[in-house]
Amino acid sequence: MEIERAREDLVVAASAAATTVAIAVLSGVAGVVAVGTLPTLTPLAVYAVYLFSRKGGPYGSLDEPRNWAIAAALVGVLVVVAALAL
């Protein structure tokens, strides 16, 4: 594995992990929202889609690790907003 590729994977994984932990802390420790286990893990699903989409081939201009990291964070925000709305 190339070191640059590993760094890109780390950026997306760290974003997904941090968002997942933030949702879990808001739900469990802080008690701000009540979020179930599966919705809590949805940012990690974004990371899984990122990994499976990186099999090779021509990537578009929007297919960048930064954009995948932002997508994982946005999914986490959507989970919290949806939990607050319910």
Summary of the structure (lengths in Angstrom):
residues: 86
radius of gyration: 14.2
end to end distance: 43.7
largest distance: 44.3
contacts: 223
relative contact order: 0.20
helix: 74%
strand: 0%
